[in-house]
């Protein structure tokens, strides 16, 4: 291999990363228009205006579709819509007393009352007839 071919290969190996620098910057910044920056860089990067335009476009701060800057969000560790929800607080379990069933003597409707109401006057929910909820005989 002669010196000219070696120089071409070296220029290609060192020039290619510089040529695609705007694309590398866009990928590393997580730019939402990375594909468009790559296409501009690929087709018009050989023009100085196209390369500079792609580089400026890759460097400028962009807001994602939720209105926040990705870099700022990563730095401040704000929650995103895709973050998992925090574990819910445990719900306290209270002992619920069982309801005592009684049959209304007027209409036969099954009335369920709390144990504290046993022995008191209770009104039927269907016929509105009051009756005395006598404690069950054991």
C-alpha positions in Angstrom: 0.0 0.0 0.0 1.5 3.3 -1.0 1.5 6.5 1.0 -1.3 8.1 -0.9 -3.7 5.2 -0.2 -2.7 5.2 3.5 -3.4 8.9 3.7 -6.9 8.4 2.1 -7.7 5.6 4.6 -6.5 7.7 7.5 -8.5 10.8 6.3 -11.6 8.6 5.9 -11.2 7.1 9.4 -10.7 10.4 11.1 -13.0 12.4 8.9 -16.0 10.2 9.2 -16.6 10.8 12.9 -16.2 14.6 12.4 -18.6 14.4 9.4 -21.3 12.7 11.5 -20.6 14.8 14.6 -24.1 16.5 14.5 -25.7 13.1 14.4 -23.6 11.9 17.4 -24.5 15.0 19.3 -28.2 14.5 18.6 -28.1 10.9 19.6 -26.3 11.6 22.9 -28.7 14.4 23.8 -31.7 12.3 23.1 -33.0 14.8 20.5 -36.5 14.1 19.3 -35.5 14.9 15.7 -32.4 12.7 15.5 -33.5 11.0 12.3 -34.0 14.3 10.5 -30.7 15.6 11.8 -29.0 12.4 10.5 -30.7 12.9 7.0 -29.6 16.5 6.8 -26.1 15.6 7.9 -25.9 12.7 5.5 -27.2 14.4 2.4 -26.1 18.1 2.9 -23.3 17.7 5.4 -20.7 17.9 2.7 -21.7 21.5 2.3 -20.5 23.6 5.2 -23.9 25.2 5.6 -25.6 21.8 5.9 -23.1 20.5 8.4 -23.3 23.7 10.6 -27.1 23.7 10.3 -27.3 20.1 11.5 -24.8 20.8 14.3 -26.8 23.8 15.5 -30.0 21.9 15.3 -28.6 19.0 17.3 -27.2 21.4 20.0 -30.3 23.6 20.6 -32.5 22.6 23.5 -35.7 21.0 22.5 -38.8 20.4 24.6 -40.4 17.0 24.5 -44.1 16.6 23.7 -44.9 17.1 27.4 -43.3 20.5 27.5 -40.3 19.8 29.6 -36.7 19.8 28.6 -35.3 16.2 28.7 -31.9 17.3 30.2 -33.6 19.4 32.9 -36.0 16.5 33.7 -33.1 14.1 34.0 -31.1 16.4 36.2 -34.0 17.3 38.5 -35.4 13.7 38.4 -39.0 14.9 38.0 -41.5 12.1 37.6 -42.6 11.5 34.0 -45.8 9.9 32.7 -43.9 6.7 32.2 -42.5 6.3 35.7 -44.1 3.5 37.7 -46.6 4.7 40.3 -45.5 4.7 43.9 -46.7 1.9 46.1 -50.1 2.9 47.6 -50.3 3.4 51.3 -51.7 0.4 53.2 -55.4 0.8 53.8 -56.3 0.3 57.4 -58.7 -2.6 58.0 -61.4 -1.9 60.5 -63.5 -4.6 62.1 -66.9 -4.3 60.6 -69.5 -5.9 62.9 -71.8 -8.4 61.2 -75.3 -7.2 60.6 -78.0 -9.1 62.5 -80.9 -10.2 60.3 -84.5 -9.6 61.4 -87.8 -10.1 59.6 -90.3 -7.3 59.7 -93.5 -8.6 61.3 -95.6 -6.3 59.1 -94.4 -7.0 55.6 -91.9 -9.9 56.0 -89.0 -8.0 54.6 -85.5 -9.0 55.9 -84.1 -6.1 57.8 -80.4 -6.2 58.7 -79.4 -4.1 61.7 -76.1 -3.5 63.5 -75.6 -5.4 66.8 -75.8 -2.1 68.7 -79.5 -1.7 67.6 -80.6 -5.1 69.0 -83.3 -4.5 71.6 -84.2 -1.0 70.2 -87.0 0.2 68.0 -86.2 -0.3 64.3 -88.0 1.0 61.2 -88.5 -1.3 58.2 -86.8 0.0 55.1 -89.7 -1.2 52.9 -93.0 -0.5 54.7 -91.7 2.1 57.2 -93.4 0.1 60.0 -91.5 0.4 63.3 -91.0 -2.7 65.3 -89.0 -3.8 68.3 -85.9 -5.8 67.4 -85.9 -8.4 70.2 -82.6 -10.1 70.9 -82.5 -13.7 69.6 -83.2 -16.3 72.2 -80.4 -18.9 72.5 
